[in-house]
Amino acid sequence: MSDVGIGTGNVVVNRAMSLDGFIAGPGHAMDWIAEYLTADTFPEVMAATGAMLVGRGTYEVAKRMADQDTAYDGGAQFVLTHEPPDEPDPAVTFLTCDIEEAVATARSAAGGRNLEILGADTAAQCLRRGLVDEILVYVLPVLLGDGVRFSPPSLGRIDLEPFSTTQSGAVTMLRFRVRK
């Protein structure tokens, strides 16, 4: 079992990725992830997570996938969006503030545990502003050929320090500290 850092309160970009570098397939499809990765694959990650800050696109994809039994209890859920939905979701807090305030709000709710960042654009914003402590990547044994890349070309260089590799079944979890 890997050391996920319970109690350290890190800001962690959490990504599942195909071997060819996509975090979502064509049309933002993410159903392929559930074929390999469940909450039981690396339970220590969920145990270390106190809150999640999710982009609106990722939130919408997760809502569409709700019937696939992909439940993940990562604590309080915050969705960063320009426009909250007309019908509120009682399990989610929608934030319309800037990225620094969103991270501070969600991190406070994490109660000393990790804040997970989900969503390509939200993660890129956090990385650009130096708000991320760690990147956790689940490499899945599939080639998608097209879709949403791990990071946008505009992100620029970010140096990382690898510190852990763990395998569970067909999934390899890679962990990197963000050099600041």
C-alpha positions as CSV (number, residue, x, y, z in Angstrom):
1,M,0.0,0.0,0.0
2,S,1.3,3.4,-0.9
3,D,1.6,6.4,1.5
4,V,-1.0,8.9,0.3
5,G,-0.3,11.4,3.0
6,I,-3.4,11.4,5.2
7,G,-3.5,14.6,7.3
8,T,-1.1,16.6,5.1
9,G,-3.8,18.5,3.3
10,N,-2.1,18.4,-0.1
11,V,-3.8,19.7,-3.3
12,V,-3.7,16.7,-5.6
13,V,-4.6,16.6,-9.3
14,N,-6.1,13.1,-9.7
15,R,-6.3,11.7,-13.2
16,A,-7.1,8.5,-15.0
17,M,-5.2,8.3,-18.3
18,S,-5.0,6.0,-21.3
19,L,-1.5,4.9,-22.2
20,D,-1.6,7.3,-25.2
21,G,-2.2,10.3,-22.9
22,F,-6.0,10.9,-22.9
23,I,-8.1,11.6,-19.8
24,A,-11.3,11.4,-21.8
25,G,-12.1,9.8,-25.1
26,P,-13.9,11.4,-28.1
27,G,-17.0,13.3,-27.0
28,H,-15.5,13.5,-23.5
29,A,-16.4,9.8,-22.9
30,M,-15.1,8.5,-19.6
31,D,-17.0,5.2,-19.4
32,W,-13.8,3.3,-20.3
33,I,-12.3,4.3,-16.9
34,A,-14.8,2.3,-15.0
35,E,-13.7,-0.9,-16.9
36,Y,-10.4,-0.7,-15.0
37,L,-10.7,1.6,-12.0
38,T,-13.1,1.5,-9.1
39,A,-13.1,3.0,-5.7
40,D,-11.8,-0.3,-4.4
41,T,-8.7,-0.3,-6.6
42,F,-6.7,2.1,-4.4
43,P,-8.9,2.7,-1.3
44,E,-6.1,4.6,0.4
45,V,-6.6,7.4,-2.0
46,M,-10.2,7.8,-1.1
47,A,-9.4,7.6,2.6
48,A,-6.9,10.4,2.2
49,T,-9.3,12.7,0.4
50,G,-11.4,15.2,2.3
51,A,-12.9,17.2,-0.5
52,M,-13.0,17.5,-4.3
53,L,-12.8,20.5,-6.6
54,V,-14.3,19.5,-9.9
55,G,-14.7,21.3,-13.2
56,R,-18.2,21.8,-14.6
57,G,-17.5,19.5,-17.6
58,T,-16.3,16.7,-15.4
59,Y,-19.3,17.1,-13.1
60,E,-21.7,16.8,-16.1
61,V,-19.9,13.7,-17.4
62,A,-20.0,12.1,-13.9
63,K,-23.8,12.8,-13.7
64,R,-24.3,11.0,-17.0
65,M,-22.2,8.1,-15.6
66,A,-24.1,7.9,-12.3
67,D,-26.0,4.7,-13.3
68,Q,-22.7,2.8,-13.9
69,D,-22.0,2.4,-10.1
70,T,-18.9,4.6,-10.2
71,A,-19.6,6.2,-6.8
72,Y,-16.6,7.7,-5.2
73,D,-16.8,9.2,-1.7
74,G,-14.1,11.9,-1.8
75,G,-15.8,14.1,0.8
76,A,-17.4,17.5,0.1
77,Q,-17.8,18.2,-3.6
78,F,-17.3,21.6,-5.1
79,V,-17.9,22.5,-8.7
80,L,-16.2,25.5,-10.3
81,T,-18.4,27.0,-12.9
82,H,-19.3,30.2,-14.6
83,E,-23.0,29.4,-14.4
84,P,-24.5,27.2,-11.6
85,P,-27.3,24.9,-12.9
86,D,-30.9,26.0,-12.7
87,E,-31.7,23.0,-10.5
88,P,-29.2,22.8,-7.6
89,D,-27.7,19.5,-6.6
90,P,-27.9,19.2,-2.8
91,A,-24.7,17.1,-2.7
92,V,-22.6,19.8,-4.4
93,T,-21.5,23.3,-3.7
94,F,-21.2,25.4,-6.9
95,L,-18.5,28.0,-6.9
96,T,-18.3,31.0,-9.3
97,C,-15.2,32.6,-7.8
98,D,-11.6,32.6,-9.1
99,I,-9.5,29.5,-8.9
100,E,-7.5,30.6,-5.8
101,E,-10.6,31.3,-3.8
102,A,-12.2,28.0,-5.0
103,V,-9.1,26.0,-3.9
104,A,-9.0,27.8,-0.5
105,T,-12.8,27.1,0.1
106,A,-12.5,23.4,-0.9
107,R,-9.2,22.9,1.0
108,S,-10.8,24.3,4.2
109,A,-13.7,21.8,3.8
110,A,-11.2,19.0,3.4
111,G,-10.4,19.2,7.1
112,G,-6.7,18.6,6.9
113,R,-7.0,15.8,4.3
114,N,-6.2,16.1,0.6
115,L,-8.1,18.2,-1.8
116,E,-8.6,16.4,-5.1
117,I,-8.7,18.4,-8.3
118,L,-10.7,16.8,-11.1
119,G,-11.2,18.2,-14.6
120,A,-8.8,19.2,-17.3
121,D,-9.4,22.9,-17.3
122,T,-9.6,23.2,-13.5
123,A,-6.4,21.2,-13.0
124,A,-4.6,23.4,-15.7
125,Q,-5.7,26.6,-13.9
126,C,-4.4,25.2,-10.6
127,L,-1.1,24.1,-12.1
128,R,-0.6,27.5,-13.9
129,R,-1.1,29.3,-10.5
130,G,1.2,27.0,-8.6
131,L,-1.6,25.7,-6.4
132,V,-0.9,22.0,-6.8
133,D,1.3,19.9,-4.5
134,E,1.0,16.5,-6.2
135,I,-0.2,14.8,-9.4
136,L,-1.6,11.3,-9.1
137,V,-2.1,9.4,-12.4
138,Y,-3.8,6.1,-12.9
139,V,-2.4,4.7,-16.2
140,L,-5.0,2.4,-17.7
141,P,-4.1,-0.3,-20.3
142,V,-6.0,1.1,-23.2
143,L,-5.2,3.2,-26.3
144,L,-8.0,5.7,-27.1
145,G,-6.4,7.4,-30.2
146,D,-8.2,10.7,-29.6
147,G,-10.0,12.7,-26.9
148,V,-9.0,15.1,-24.2
149,R,-5.3,15.2,-23.6
150,F,-3.7,15.0,-20.1
151,S,-2.8,18.7,-20.3
152,P,-3.5,21.5,-22.8
153,P,-0.7,22.6,-25.0
154,S,-0.9,26.1,-23.4
155,L,0.0,24.8,-20.0
156,G,3.7,25.1,-20.4
157,R,6.5,23.3,-18.6
158,I,6.0,22.1,-15.1
159,D,8.8,20.1,-13.4
160,L,7.8,17.0,-11.4
161,E,9.5,14.7,-9.0
162,P,8.4,11.1,-9.1
163,F,7.9,9.5,-5.7
164,S,5.7,6.5,-5.9
165,T,4.6,3.8,-8.4
166,T,2.0,1.2,-7.3
167,Q,0.2,-1.4,-9.3
168,S,-3.2,-2.9,-8.6
169,G,-4.4,-5.4,-11.2
170,A,-4.1,-3.8,-14.6
171,V,-3.8,-0.3,-13.2
172,T,-0.6,1.5,-12.5
173,M,-0.7,4.5,-10.2
174,L,2.1,7.1,-10.6
175,R,2.6,9.9,-8.1
176,F,4.6,13.1,-8.6
177,R,5.4,16.1,-6.4
178,V,5.1,19.4,-8.2
179,R,8.5,21.2,-8.0
180,K,7.9,24.8,-6.9
